[in-house]
Amino acid sequence: MADDLDDFLILRELDEPIDREGLDAAAEQSGETLSELRDEGVDIEWVDSEVLTNGNGAITGTVCHYRAESEDAVEEHADRAGLPATKVSRRGEPLEGE
């Protein structure tokens, strides 16, 4: 894997809220798809994810941080894994707290 990967943030908004079991299943599918893509020579890696919830605590989406060779690689991962990619953006400089 190359060291010159770009950082991307992916907003994944769900049409219907899911529970933890649904989130775990999505994470497993994501990991399997990442392995398949890497086996095919696509340079992509998951960094971390934040879970979005509604007032009842149901999961309504995620914001995921990936490092990848291109935005196309990130979108290919989402398509193959069956995950929404509501918005894909390049990650800018983090804000520093005081």
C-alpha positions, 0 to 999 in steps of 0.5 A: 500500500502506498503512503500517498493516499488521500483522506476522505470523509464519507457521510452515510445517512440511512433511510431507516434507523438500525440497531447495533446488530445492523451496524455490526453486519454493515461493518462486517460487510465493509471489512470484507469488501475492503479486503476484496478491493485490496486483493484486486490492487485498490489502495484503500483503508478504513481509519475510523467511524463515528455513529450518528443517532436520533433522540431514541438512540437508534443509529441513523448513519455514520461519518467514516474516515478512509484513506484511499487512492481516489474518490472513485475507490471510496465510491466503489467500496460503498457500492460493492458493500451495499452502503450509502455514500450520501456525501464523499469529501476530501478531509481538510486540516483538523481544527485544533482545540484550545 
